[in-house]
Amino acid sequence: MNEISRISQTAPLGDRTVRRVGFGAMQLAGPWVFGPPKDPDAARAVLRRAIELGVNHIDTSQAYGPDVVNELVAEVLHPYPDDLVIATKVGGVRDAEGGWVRASRPEQLRRTVEQDLRTLRVERIDLVNMRFGVGGGGPDPVPLAEQLGALTELRDEGKLDLIGLSTVSAEVVEAALALTPVAEVQNAYGIANRTDEAVVDLCREHGIAYVPYYPLGSAFTGGPKALAADPAIASVAARHGASASQIALAWLLAHYDRMLLIPGTGSVAHLEENLAVDALRLDAEDLATLEKVAHVSAPGF
Ligand SMILES: NC(=O)c1ccc[n+]([C@@H]2O[C@H](COP(=O)([O-])OP(=O)(O)OC[C@H]3O[C@@H](n4cnc5c(N)ncnc54)[C@H](OP(=O)(O)O)[C@@H]3O)[C@@H](O)[C@H]2O)c1
């Protein structure tokens, strides 16, 4: 067995174990993550198929829709399978036009978690990510300790289980670790966007799950089409008879053994393609070729 073929299909997320390829539900809302999906039955079919294929980690948010995605998840999947881990995020909400607005004061974080509980129809949320700094306008005016304090209080009350961090620097991760255990870091990262490498290294050092958002380059920056146009990705994809998306996901799995994937899609065919990636093994030659992938930076979303 060579080094690469030892890649595990599951990994810890806090005290839980999940399949490393999960599902990001953001694409199930309407255009620009606002309002209902264009085809609600297609969105329901994606959720059903994800569970059928063994997904047990779904990433969602009260802000997706808002409420639309949580409500779809509950409508289709509740009562939830025992092993399903649902992760949400707080720190931002939507305004009436769909703009992203910061909501990071303790009472706002509490309100968002309570709305998540209602819409997901649960008494306790498995994991809540604190997204630091939403909606532009400079640094978050609410200190990290106050925001984390609100979440640890909710944890003490039994309303959530695990705390994660999103869109954070290495310094914020270090500061947070001094205050509370951190189950995951969810930042923008991918084969063509490696600006967050220092945070990946820090997660490796502390054994924290790293959950990249935009693992396929995101719908906002060309996504899989842009990946397929990269000659290094295209050559490895041709070698394996795989898609560019699968190579990008396989690269992430090979990069860190606690990297958990949440590719987003509103298509059953794409979901199936993304989940098939845990059977794909990249060798040393593939990984060397993929070091040549051109890097772009992620949108500031
Ligand atoms: N913490 C945060 O602030 C934050 C921010 C953004 C996202 N997220 C989370 O991260 C998840 C992933 O991010 P994302 O959905 O924005 O970006 P992504 O996973 O990088 O890319 C999604 C795009 O790729 C397409 N796609 C997916 N699988 C494909 C395949 N096999 N072949 C071709 N196209 C494919 C999707 O279109 P189709 O629908 O046509 O497949 C969609 O346009 C989200 O769902 C969300 O849960 C978190």
Ligand as a Chemical Component Dictionary entry (heavy atoms), coordinates in Angstrom:
data_LIG
# 
_chem_comp.id                   LIG 
_chem_comp.type                 NON-POLYMER 
_chem_comp.pdbx_formal_charge   0 
_chem_comp.three_letter_code    LIG 
# 
loop_
_chem_comp_atom.comp_id 
_chem_comp_atom.atom_id 
_chem_comp_atom.alt_atom_id 
_chem_comp_atom.type_symbol 
_chem_comp_atom.charge 
_chem_comp_atom.model_Cartn_x 
_chem_comp_atom.model_Cartn_y 
_chem_comp_atom.model_Cartn_z 
_chem_comp_atom.pdbx_ordinal 
LIG N1  N1  N 0  -18.202 30.118 6.061   1  
LIG C1  C1  C 0  -18.525 30.869 5.043   2  
LIG O1  O1  O 0  -18.472 32.087 5.128   3  
LIG C2  C2  C 0  -18.950 30.243 3.749   4  
LIG C3  C3  C 0  -18.947 31.016 2.567   5  
LIG C4  C4  C 0  -19.328 30.389 1.393   6  
LIG C5  C5  C 0  -19.682 29.044 1.378   7  
LIG N2  N2  N 1  -19.687 28.328 2.543   8  
LIG C6  C6  C 0  -20.037 26.889 2.545   9  
LIG O2  O2  O 0  -19.156 26.221 1.655   10 
LIG C7  C7  C 0  -19.899 25.420 0.731   11 
LIG C8  C8  C 0  -19.142 25.312 -0.577  12 
LIG O3  O3  O 0  -18.968 26.596 -1.164  13 
LIG P1  P1  P 0  -19.713 27.006 -2.538  14 
LIG O4  O4  O 0  -20.910 26.152 -2.727  15 
LIG O5  O5  O -1 -19.865 28.469 -2.523  16 
LIG O6  O6  O 0  -18.605 26.786 -3.605  17 
LIG P2  P2  P 0  -17.936 25.494 -4.318  18 
LIG O7  O7  O 0  -18.328 24.259 -3.613  19 
LIG O8  O8  O 0  -16.493 25.823 -4.480  20 
LIG O9  O9  O 0  -18.563 25.572 -5.770  21 
LIG C9  C9  C 0  -19.919 25.483 -6.001  22 
LIG C10 C10 C 0  -20.117 25.636 -7.503  23 
LIG O10 O10 O 0  -19.565 24.519 -8.177  24 
LIG C11 C11 C 0  -20.568 23.882 -8.972  25 
LIG N3  N3  N 0  -20.314 22.435 -8.878  26 
LIG C12 C12 C 0  -20.351 21.671 -7.765  27 
LIG N4  N4  N 0  -19.988 20.410 -8.064  28 
LIG C13 C13 C 0  -19.717 20.384 -9.389  29 
LIG C14 C14 C 0  -19.295 19.363 -10.281 30 
LIG N5  N5  N 0  -19.057 18.128 -9.864  31 
LIG N6  N6  N 0  -19.120 19.699 -11.593 32 
LIG C15 C15 C 0  -19.343 20.952 -12.028 33 
LIG N7  N7  N 0  -19.745 21.965 -11.232 34 
LIG C16 C16 C 0  -19.930 21.668 -9.919  35 
LIG C17 C17 C 0  -21.884 24.303 -8.418  36 
LIG O11 O11 O 0  -22.849 24.394 -9.436  37 
LIG P3  P3  P 0  -24.041 23.300 -9.554  38 
LIG O12 O12 O 0  -25.044 23.686 -8.529  39 
LIG O13 O13 O 0  -24.491 23.488 -10.970 40 
LIG O14 O14 O 0  -23.435 21.963 -9.331  41 
LIG C18 C18 C 0  -21.569 25.716 -7.901  42 
LIG O15 O15 O 0  -21.671 26.646 -8.953  43 
LIG C19 C19 C 0  -21.243 26.154 0.632   44 
LIG O16 O16 O 0  -22.255 25.312 0.109   45 
LIG C20 C20 C 0  -21.456 26.593 2.060   46 
LIG O17 O17 O 0  -22.043 25.532 2.802   47 
LIG C21 C21 C 0  -19.307 28.903 3.718   48 
# 
loop_
_chem_comp_bond.comp_id 
_chem_comp_bond.atom_id_1 
_chem_comp_bond.atom_id_2 
_chem_comp_bond.value_order 
_chem_comp_bond.pdbx_ordinal 
LIG N1  C1  SING 1  
LIG C1  O1  DOUB 2  
LIG C1  C2  SING 3  
LIG C2  C3  SING 4  
LIG C2  C21 DOUB 5  
LIG C3  C4  DOUB 6  
LIG C4  C5  SING 7  
LIG C5  N2  DOUB 8  
LIG N2  C6  SING 9  
LIG N2  C21 SING 10 
LIG C6  O2  SING 11 
LIG C6  C20 SING 12 
LIG O2  C7  SING 13 
LIG C7  C8  SING 14 
LIG C7  C19 SING 15 
LIG C8  O3  SING 16 
LIG O3  P1  SING 17 
LIG P1  O4  DOUB 18 
LIG P1  O5  SING 19 
LIG P1  O6  SING 20 
LIG O6  P2  SING 21 
LIG P2  O7  DOUB 22 
LIG P2  O8  SING 23 
LIG P2  O9  SING 24 
LIG O9  C9  SING 25 
LIG C9  C10 SING 26 
LIG C10 O10 SING 27 
LIG C10 C18 SING 28 
LIG O10 C11 SING 29 
LIG C11 N3  SING 30 
LIG C11 C17 SING 31 
LIG N3  C12 SING 32 
LIG N3  C16 SING 33 
LIG C12 N4  DOUB 34 
LIG N4  C13 SING 35 
LIG C13 C14 SING 36 
LIG C13 C16 DOUB 37 
LIG C14 N5  SING 38 
LIG C14 N6  DOUB 39 
LIG N6  C15 SING 40 
LIG C15 N7  DOUB 41 
LIG N7  C16 SING 42 
LIG C17 O11 SING 43 
LIG C17 C18 SING 44 
LIG O11 P3  SING 45 
LIG P3  O12 DOUB 46 
LIG P3  O13 SING 47 
LIG P3  O14 SING 48 
LIG C18 O15 SING 49 
LIG C19 O16 SING 50 
LIG C19 C20 SING 51 
LIG C20 O17 SING 52 
# 
